[in-house]
């Protein structure tokens, strides 16, 4: 089964909460943790790559918290997923063709590549405002 890990699921849930509360609003990680039922230590860990990739800003202190670093319309779902999960890859051979000794004789590589390209296209075409109803 190909699916997001808890990191991807929780991270998208937290990002959706930031979108719902406005891109200028700074929200405490504790509040997000409670509201979205995400363990706070895990949420803190998830926010590190999102800060590093310029998706969210984090400020420490009494009036600190997190908020979106850019307009939500400028942040794709693919960008968030890859920040949390790493590069999109339906199979190992799509990350590193050298790792597959059967590449020259395997018809699956082209199928995986086409499916991955289609998935990436959909996730890239959706911004994080699409996560809200």
Secondary structure, DSSP 8 states (H G I E B T S, - for coil): -----HHHHHHHHHHHHHHHT-TT--B-HHHHHHHHT--HHHHHHHHHHHHHTTSEEEE-STT-EEEESS-GGG-BHHHHHHHHH-S--SSHHHH-GGG-TTGGG-SHHHHHHHHHHHHHHHHHH-BGGGG--
